[in-house]
Amino acid sequence: MKLLVPVPDSDFDTTEVAVPWRLLTDLGHSVTFATEEGGITPRCDPRLLTGVLFGKLGAEPEARAWYGQLAEAPEFRRPVSWRTLHPADYDGLLLPGGHAPGMRQYLGSAALQEQVARFWALGRPVAAICHGVLVLARTRDPATGRSVLADRRTTCLPKSMERAAYYSTAWRLGRYYRTYPAYVEDEVRAALAAPDWFERGPRSLARGTATDHSHAFVVQDGNYLSARWPGDAYLFAERFHALLAQRPPEVAHG
């Protein structure tokens, strides 16, 4: 199936893009990347390749290796523009996260939100992880004026994780871990018709892996799948594949 993955020009999370890309393409899906203007190869948050602080808090070795493969992939080196794409051309939409300053280009784009609203209206599978859930929280349903997430159960980056990362690194990195003044969880909760539809997940910093999902957490509500952070990326990709497989073959694009 044809999947659309919008990203900013820079600073997206290495794991949240590279792991789903590798696993989903290995499962036979094709991925189209989209940036604001298209044409120029995007770049992940460089700190996640070398370690955020004293070599720690970065992406795991497998995710870094897969990002190296992704950086050579034609679909990544020649992204389309999210301004001009046609949402109906795609079977699934995946919205990755990231927290560094360059993410604001993507998280705050009215043009991207308009395209996401068009895709959401198709009723096809949508997946968002970490800060990527903010794109949906900020996307309005033209018919109601409410967030498209208003009536869905969801997770996102929990406030406890965002706050812990910020307070443990602010002395050296300033507001690197605070993309916006509001915490991601607070903004997502505010978009929901019932705040208790937000699901925080287990309070653990252990990461899931390709062979062990015991520490990973995702939430599925109909055609919508969400996850919290890079530690959920393997389970997130696996469940998105399962969700895509539920689409009737007569409406799939490949």
C-alpha positions as CSV (number, residue, x, y, z in Angstrom):
1,M,0.0,0.0,0.0
2,K,1.1,3.6,-0.5
3,L,1.9,5.4,2.7
4,L,2.4,9.2,3.2
5,V,4.9,10.4,5.8
6,P,5.2,14.2,6.2
7,V,8.3,15.5,8.0
8,P,9.9,18.9,8.6
9,D,13.1,19.9,6.8
10,S,15.1,19.1,9.9
11,D,14.9,17.8,13.5
12,F,12.4,15.0,13.3
13,D,13.0,12.0,15.6
14,T,15.4,9.4,14.1
15,T,13.7,6.4,15.5
16,E,10.1,7.4,14.8
17,V,10.9,7.8,11.1
18,A,13.5,5.1,10.4
19,V,12.0,2.2,12.3
20,P,8.5,2.5,10.7
21,W,10.1,3.1,7.3
22,R,12.3,0.0,7.5
23,L,9.6,-2.3,8.9
24,L,6.8,-1.2,6.7
25,T,8.8,-1.2,3.5
26,D,10.1,-4.7,4.4
27,L,6.4,-5.7,4.7
28,G,5.8,-4.6,1.1
29,H,4.4,-1.0,1.6
30,S,5.8,1.9,-0.4
31,V,6.5,5.2,1.4
32,T,6.3,8.7,0.1
33,F,7.9,11.4,2.2
34,A,6.6,15.0,2.1
35,T,8.3,18.2,3.3
36,E,6.9,21.7,3.1
37,E,8.3,22.6,-0.3
38,G,9.6,19.1,-1.4
39,G,12.7,18.3,-3.4
40,I,15.4,18.6,-0.7
41,T,16.5,15.7,1.5
42,P,15.3,16.2,5.0
43,R,17.5,15.6,8.1
44,C,16.7,14.1,11.5
45,D,17.7,15.8,14.8
46,P,21.5,15.4,14.7
47,R,21.8,15.0,18.5
48,L,19.9,11.8,18.3
49,L,22.6,10.3,16.1
50,T,25.5,11.1,18.5
51,G,23.8,11.3,21.9
52,V,21.8,14.2,23.3
53,L,24.0,14.7,26.4
54,F,27.3,13.0,27.1
55,G,26.5,10.4,24.4
56,K,23.2,9.4,26.1
57,L,19.5,9.8,25.3
58,G,20.0,9.3,21.5
59,A,18.6,6.7,19.1
60,E,19.5,3.1,19.6
61,P,22.1,1.5,17.3
62,E,19.6,-0.3,15.1
63,A,17.6,2.8,14.5
64,R,20.7,4.8,13.6
65,A,21.8,2.1,11.2
66,W,18.3,2.1,9.5
67,Y,18.5,5.9,9.3
68,G,21.7,5.5,7.4
69,Q,19.9,3.3,4.9
70,L,16.9,5.7,4.8
71,A,19.3,8.6,4.0
72,E,20.2,6.8,0.7
73,A,16.6,5.8,-0.2
74,P,15.2,7.6,-3.3
75,E,11.9,8.3,-1.7
76,F,13.6,10.1,1.1
77,R,16.1,12.0,-1.0
78,R,13.3,13.4,-3.2
79,P,10.3,14.2,-1.0
80,V,7.2,15.7,-2.5
81,S,5.7,18.9,-1.2
82,W,2.9,18.6,1.3
83,R,1.4,21.8,-0.2
84,T,0.6,20.1,-3.5
85,L,0.0,16.5,-2.8
86,H,-3.3,14.7,-3.2
87,P,-4.3,12.9,0.0
88,A,-6.6,10.5,-1.9
89,D,-3.5,9.0,-3.6
90,Y,-2.5,7.3,-0.4
91,D,-3.8,4.4,1.6
92,G,-2.3,5.4,5.0
93,L,-0.9,8.5,6.7
94,L,1.9,8.3,9.3
95,L,2.8,11.3,11.4
96,P,6.1,11.0,13.2
97,G,7.4,13.2,16.1
98,G,10.4,14.9,17.3
99,H,11.0,17.8,19.8
100,A,13.9,19.9,18.6
101,P,13.1,23.5,17.2
102,G,12.9,22.5,13.5
103,M,9.8,20.5,14.3
104,R,7.7,23.7,14.5
105,Q,7.7,24.0,10.7
106,Y,5.7,20.7,10.6
107,L,3.8,20.9,13.8
108,G,2.5,24.4,13.2
109,S,1.8,24.2,9.4
110,A,-1.7,25.3,8.5
111,A,-1.1,23.9,5.0
112,L,-0.2,20.5,6.3
113,Q,-3.2,20.5,8.7
114,E,-5.5,21.2,5.7
115,Q,-4.1,18.2,3.9
116,V,-4.4,16.0,7.0
117,A,-8.0,17.1,7.4
118,R,-8.7,15.9,3.8
119,F,-7.0,12.6,4.4
120,W,-8.8,12.1,7.8
121,A,-12.1,12.6,6.0
122,L,-11.4,9.6,3.7
123,G,-11.6,7.3,6.7
124,R,-8.3,5.6,5.9
125,P,-5.7,4.5,8.4
126,V,-3.9,7.2,10.3
127,A,-1.0,6.7,12.7
128,A,0.7,9.3,14.9
129,I,3.5,9.0,17.4
130,C,4.8,11.3,20.1
131,H,4.7,15.0,19.0
132,G,3.1,13.8,15.7
133,V,-0.2,13.6,17.6
134,L,-0.1,17.4,17.9
135,V,-0.7,17.7,14.1
136,L,-4.0,15.9,14.6
137,A,-4.9,17.8,17.7
138,R,-4.5,21.0,15.7
139,T,-6.3,19.8,12.6
140,R,-9.9,20.9,12.5
141,D,-12.9,19.1,11.1
142,P,-14.4,21.6,8.6
143,A,-17.9,20.5,9.5
144,T,-17.6,21.0,13.2
145,G,-14.6,23.3,13.8
146,R,-13.4,20.8,16.4
147,S,-10.1,18.9,16.4
148,V,-10.4,15.7,14.3
149,L,-9.3,13.9,17.5
150,A,-12.2,15.3,19.6
151,D,-14.0,12.0,19.7
152,R,-11.1,9.6,19.7
153,R,-9.1,7.8,22.4
154,T,-5.4,8.6,22.0
155,T,-2.0,8.8,23.6
156,C,1.0,11.0,22.8
157,L,4.2,12.0,24.6
158,P,3.2,12.0,28.3
159,K,3.8,15.1,30.3
160,S,5.9,13.0,32.8
161,M,8.4,12.0,30.1
162,E,8.6,15.5,28.5
163,R,9.1,17.2,31.9
164,A,11.7,14.7,33.0
165,A,13.7,15.1,29.8
166,Y,13.5,18.9,30.1
167,Y,14.5,19.2,33.8
168,S,17.4,16.7,33.4
169,T,19.0,18.6,30.5
170,A,17.9,22.2,30.7
171,W,21.1,23.1,32.6
172,R,23.1,22.3,29.4
173,L,20.6,22.4,26.6
174,G,18.1,25.0,27.6
175,R,14.6,24.4,26.1
176,Y,15.7,21.7,23.7
177,Y,13.1,19.3,25.1
178,R,10.3,21.9,25.3
179,T,9.1,22.4,21.7
180,Y,6.3,24.7,23.0
181,P,5.4,26.4,26.3
182,A,2.5,23.9,26.7
183,Y,3.2,20.3,27.3
184,V,2.2,18.0,24.4
185,E,-0.1,16.0,26.7
186,D,-1.9,19.2,27.9
187,E,-2.6,20.4,24.3
188,V,-3.8,16.9,23.2
189,R,-6.1,16.6,26.2
190,A,-7.6,20.0,25.5
191,A,-8.5,18.9,22.0
192,L,-10.5,15.9,23.2
193,A,-14.3,16.1,24.0
194,A,-13.6,14.1,27.1
195,P,-10.1,14.6,28.6
196,D,-10.1,11.1,30.1
197,W,-10.0,9.6,26.6
198,F,-6.3,10.3,26.8
199,E,-4.3,7.2,27.8
200,R,-0.9,7.8,29.4
201,G,0.4,4.2,29.3
202,P,2.8,2.6,31.8
203,R,5.2,4.8,33.7
204,S,8.4,3.2,32.4
205,L,11.3,4.4,30.4
206,A,12.2,0.9,29.1
207,R,11.9,0.7,25.3
208,G,10.2,-1.9,23.2
209,T,12.3,-3.8,20.6
210,A,11.6,-5.8,17.4
211,T,11.3,-8.9,19.5
212,D,9.9,-7.6,22.8
213,H,6.9,-5.4,23.0
214,S,6.4,-5.8,26.7
215,H,7.5,-2.2,27.4
216,A,5.7,-0.6,24.4
217,F,2.3,1.0,24.4
218,V,-0.1,2.1,21.6
219,V,-3.7,3.0,21.5
220,Q,-6.0,2.1,18.6
221,D,-9.5,3.7,18.1
222,G,-11.0,2.6,14.8
223,N,-8.8,3.6,11.9
224,Y,-6.6,5.7,14.2
225,L,-3.4,4.5,15.9
226,S,-1.2,6.5,18.4
227,A,2.0,5.9,20.4
228,R,4.0,7.8,23.0
229,W,7.7,8.0,22.1
230,P,10.5,6.2,20.2
231,G,10.3,3.3,22.6
232,D,7.0,2.4,21.1
233,A,8.2,2.6,17.4
234,Y,8.4,-1.2,16.7
235,L,5.0,-2.1,18.1
236,F,3.6,1.1,16.4
237,A,4.8,0.0,13.0
238,E,3.6,-3.6,13.5
239,R,0.1,-2.4,14.6
240,F,-0.1,0.1,11.7
241,H,0.7,-2.7,9.3
242,A,-2.2,-4.7,10.8
243,L,-4.5,-1.8,10.5
244,L,-3.6,-1.3,6.9
245,A,-4.2,-4.9,6.2
246,Q,-7.9,-4.4,7.3
247,R,-8.5,-2.1,4.4
248,P,-10.7,-3.7,1.7
249,P,-8.5,-4.6,-1.3
250,E,-10.8,-3.0,-3.8
251,V,-10.0,0.5,-2.4
252,A,-6.3,0.0,-1.8
253,H,-3.7,1.6,-4.1
254,G,-1.1,-1.1,-4.0
